[in-house]
Amino acid sequence: MSQSGHEMKDWLVRHRRYFHLHPETSDNETATTNKIAAILQELGVEVQTFEGMTGVAGLIKAREPHKTIALRADIDALPIQEMNDVPYKSGNNEVMHACGHDGHISIILGVVKKIQESRLSEKLNGNLKFIFQPAEELGTGAKRLIENGVLENPHVDFIIGCHLFPDLPLGTVGINRTQGFASADRFSLIIRGKGAHAAHPHEGIDPIVAGAFFVTAIQSIIGRNVSPLESGVITVARFMAGDAANVIPRQAELQGTIRALNNALRDKLISRMREVTEATQKGFNVSCDFQLHESAPACINHEEVSLLLHEAASRVVGAEKVKFMNPTMGAEDFAFYTLERPGAIFRLGCSNKERGLTHPLHSPYFDFDEDALVVGVDVFVEAIKRFLG
């Protein structure tokens, strides 16, 4: 690595560790937003903030712009107590960058630094917009930024992003050709019956039996309503009812998620969930309150953008270290951008078995090999050259 390469890595690591030390949860990223804005201003970039919400965008204007490409980083942390014993361990109790967003921030800031110092923007045929987005973990930040005009002024033609990915080793890149991440909508169901003594169940209306039927019945939605060639998951992860072994409770509460790899299937699963709820209500003489809490839709990469990212990553790490991947049932609110503009998100390998850096995302032990920051910057810069060169 050249001296300038070492300097860039040191800069990236320093900033990544700052953000790791000072994590903030979704919609509370005020200090993070201010720090990013200050760095962008130091780098000579025009800064845009958004009224009533966190997040910030930077803009580098071309002399004769024909197109605008946007790069996105998410900036929120998770409500997790970090268990790592490192000098940059989170300084905020029960808050941690356990999903790599501190790395994403630093990578995009590194792209800005490299573009500015190399004066590459003077050679490009388009504008560059850098989006630092809040509340990805809630699945709401991207949508609200779009509603606040982040894809306009100037009009964004393409958008790209990355996600650190510990399932891939350092120095490798994964890309989804089209389908990337699943939709993820939360649901809650309150079933109200009539309490009774456990010895006299006929005198009550048992919400637990109704809830058990609901849990069993929704499994048939996937097994008998979804093609084996498609992917959907419905999970009940919480079932709360009762306080005593000999009392039939008045109500039961269930919570879970609905996931699908395409948005037509997403709509179908939600519709069938409502139908099963109605059947439960009628069949067991209970009252059912079904609430859907919509989050991110399915994230579908645009193939032409995916192919360009594949070419860019191949130039950086070698074609043999870049692979097209199968989609995941995890969610990513980058999906809102690809509903509006051609775009794609790639996965950046960051694990290192020799150093014990193999823990999964959202683990209290998650950490990554910081050499991945340099790889991420280089892939983005190469992609920019291919889009706007």
N, C-alpha and C positions, 0 to 999 in steps of 0.2 A: 504494500500500500504506500502511495506517495505521501510526502509531507502534507500536501493539501488534503489527501484522503484521510490521514490521521486527524487533521484539524477538524474536518467535517464530522468524523465519527465522534470525536470528543464533544463537539458542539451538540450533536444529536443526543448523546448519552446524558450530558449535563441537563438539557431541557427535559428529556424524558423523565429523569429522576426527580426533577423539580415537580412535575405534574403528578408523579407517583406519590411524592411526599404530601401533596396537597389535593387529595381527591375530593370531588363533590358529587353528590347524587343528582339524579335527573331533575331538571328544572331549578336546581340550586347552584348552577355552575357560574356564579357571579364572579368570583375571584379568578376562576379559570378563563372566563371570557375576557376579563380585563387584562390578564397576563398575555393572552394570545394577541389581543389588539395592540398592546404595547410593543410586542416583538415585531408584529407586522409593520408598525409605524417606524421602528428602528431600521427595518429593512427597506424602508422607502416605498411602502405599498399603501394604496388607498384603502381605507377601512370603512366597512359598512356595519352598523349595528341595527337591532330590530326592537321596535318599541314593544314593551310589555313582555319580553321574553329574553332569555339568555341566548348565547350564540353570536357569532361574528363572521363576516366574510371579508376577504381581501381581493383586490382587483389590480391586475397589471394590464394596462391598455397597450395595444399594438398601434403602430403609426398608421397603418392602413388595414384595419381589421376586416376580415371576411367572415370569420367564425369566432365563436367563443367556446372554449372547453372549460368545464368545471371539475375540480378535484374536491372530494369530500372526506372529512375526518369527523368522527363522533367524539364527544368530549366528556361524557358523563361516566361516573363510577358506580359501583354497586354497594348495597348495604351489607357488606361482608367484613368481618374482623380478620385482618391479615395475620397469617401465622408464620410468615417468612421472617428470618432473623438476618436482615440486610441493612446496610447503612441508610438506604432510601425507603425503609419501611414506612407505610402510611402513618402520617402524623394525626390523622383524624379517626377517632374511635369508631369502630364498626362501619367504616367506609373504606373501600379499596378499589383500585383499578385492577380488577380481576378478569377483565375481558380485553385488555390490551389497548384501551382507548388512549392511554398516555403515550403509547407508541405511535398510534395513528396521528395524534396531534403533532408529535415531533417529526414524523416523516413528512407531513405536508408542509410544516414550517421549514424543514430542510430543503424541500423542493423550491420554496420561495427563495431561500438563501442562495441556492445554487443557480437559479435562474437570474437573480439580480447580480450576483458577483461575476457570472460569466457573460453578462449582457446578452444572454440568449434571446431575451424578449425582442431585441432589435432585429433579430433575424427571422422571427416567427410571423406567420401570416394570420394572426388572430389574437384575441384577448385570452387572458387566463384569470379564472375566478377560483378562489380557494374558500371552501365552505367548511366552517367549524360548527358542527350541529349538536344541539343539546338533545337530551331525552331519547336517545336511541333505545335504551333498555326498556323504556315504556312503550316504544313503538309509535310515539306521537311527534317527536321533534322534527322529522323530515317534512311531514305533512304541514305543520304549522309554519315552518320556514318557507315552504312553497307558497302557502297562502299569504305570506308576508312579502312575496315578490323576489325571493332569492334567485329564481331562474330567469329573471328579467333585469333590464338596465345594467348591462346589455343582455340581450336574449342569449341564453345558453343553448348551444347546438348539440353538445355531447357532455356526458358526465361519467367520471370513473372514480372508483374507490378501491380500498383494499381492507382486508381483515387479517391480523396476525392469526396464525393457525398452527397450534402445537401438534396437530396430527401429522404435520409435514416437517421434515428436518430443515435446519438452517441451509440456505442456499438453493432451495427449491420453491417453485411457484405452482399453485393449482388454479385452474380456471374452469368455470362451468360454461359450456358452449351456449346453453340457453337457460334451462331451469336451474336455479341456484339454491334458493332458500324457500322454505314453506311459509305459507300464511300462518298466523298464530293469533287466534281470538280466544279470550277468556270468557267463560260463562259461569253463572251462578244460578242455582235453583233452590228456592225455598218451598218445601212441601208442608202444608198445614193440614193437620187432621184433628183428632179429638183425643185428649189424654184419657187414660184408664188404668186400672190396676192390672198387673200382668196376669193375675188369675182369672180376669174377666175381660178378655180381649174383645168379645162381642159387644161390649158396652162402649167401646171407643172406635176411633178410625186411625189405624196404625200408619204413620208416615214413614216408618222404617221399612215396612214391607213394600210400600209404594216406591220408596227410593231404591230398594234392592231390585225391583222390577225395572225401574228406569235404567239403572246401571247395566243390567243384563241386556235390556232391549236395545240400547244404543250400540252395543257391540255388533249387532246385526246390520247396522248402517254401513259399516266398513266391509263386513263379510259378505253382504248380500245386495248392496246398492252401489258399490264402487268396483269398477273393472280391476281385475288383477294386474293390469298393465299401468294403472294409475296408483298414486300413493296418497293416503289420508290416514290421520290418526286422531282418535277421540279418546281423551284420558280424563277420568274422574280422579282427582288427586286429593280431594278432601270430602269426607262424609261425617258430619257432626250431628249427633242426636242423643238426647237423653242424659240423665244424671244419676239414675239408679237402676239396679238390675231387676227390680220388680215393679217398675213403672213404665207404661207405654207413654212416650212423650207426646206433646202437642204438635211439635214440628221437627223437621229434619232439614239440614242445609248441605247442599253439595256444591262443589266448585271444581272446575277443570279447564281444559283447553281443547280447541278444535284446530287441526292443522291440515293443510292440503298443498300440493305442489303446483296447482294451477287455480286460477280464481273462479273458473266455472264450477270446478269441484267444490271449492270453498262455499260458494253460494248454495250448492246442493246439500252439503253436509249441514249447514245451518238450518236450511228449510226442513230437513228430516228431523233434526233435533227438536224443532218446534212441534212437529207432528207427533213425535213420541211423547213430548210433554203433555199435549192435549189428550193423548190416549191414556196416559197415566192418570191424569185428572179425572177423566170420565170413568175409567175402569175401577178406580179405587175410592171414588167419592171423596177425593181430597181437593184442596185448593193449591194450585201450582203457580208460582211467580218465577218465570224464566227471564233472566237478564243476560243479554249479550254485550260484552265489552270489546268492541272491535279494536284491533291493533293493526299490525302490518299485513298487507296482502302478500301473495306469493311474489318472490323476487325473481324476475325473469330477465336474464341478460339478453341484450341484442347481439345476435351472432356476429355481425360485422365488427362490432366494438370488441367482442371477446377475441376474435381472430387477430385484431390489431394488437390487443394486449398480449396475446400469445407470442406474436412476433417480437414485440418490445422486450418481454421477459426473456425470450430465447436469446436475444442479442446480449442481455446482461449476464445471465447465469448459464447459458448453453441450452440448446433445444432439448437435450436428453434430461434436463432437470425441470422441464415445464410439462405439465400433463393436464389433459382435460379430466375433470373429476365428475363423479356422480353427485347429484344434489343431496342436500341434507334437510332433515325435517326441522332443524332449528330455524329461527326467524331472523330477519334483517330489514330494518325499515328503509334501507336504501331502495327498497321496492317502490316507494312512492316516487322517487326520481325517475325510475325507468318506466313508470306509467306515463310520465310527462315528456321525457326526452330519450333518445337512444343512449344507452349507457351499459356499463358492466362493472362488476366488482370482482377482484381476484383475491386469492388466499395466499398469504405470505408465510412460508415455512419459517419457524422460529424455535424449534425444539433442539436440544443438544443433550443426548443421553449421557455423554461423558461428564457433563457438568450437572447432571441431575435435573435438567430443565425440561421436564416432560409432563408436568401436571396440566390437566385440562382447563379450558376456559371456565370461569366462575368458581374455580377452586380457591380456597383461602391460601393455597400454596402456589398459585399460578405465578410464574415469572418466565422470561424468555431471554434468549441469546440476543444481546443488543447489537450484534453485527447485522441482524435482520433489518435494523433501521437504515443502514447504508444501502442494502439491497433494495429496500422499498423506495428510497429516494431515486436510485438509478433507474428502476423500472418506470416510475412515473415520468421522469425526465425524458427517457427514451420514447415513451408513449406520446408525450407532448410533441416531440420532434416529428413523430409519424403523423399525428393529427394535423399539425399546423406548419410543418417544415416545408 
